[in-house]
């Protein structure tokens, strides 16, 4: 399962924003991923997320390995759509 989203906040996916994703992803029972173009990052790894280099307007895909983690995917998608509380 996956969702395609646009990073809406001015500062993009920076350390505080990545930390918010990691905190949610750590609750998953299976793999949670964030992808940009050809790069895929483990959503439970802040370093992995930051290597995606996602400024404002970047298209990212949030994906879970198992349907049991759909709520996790939706929670991450909600954080992104709300600009990590910055907009």
Secondary structure, DSSP 8 states (H G I E B T S, - for coil): -EEEEE--STT-S-HHHHHHHHHHHTT-SS-EEEEETTEEEETT-HHHHHTT---TT-EEEEEESSGGGHHHHHHHHHHHHTGGGT-
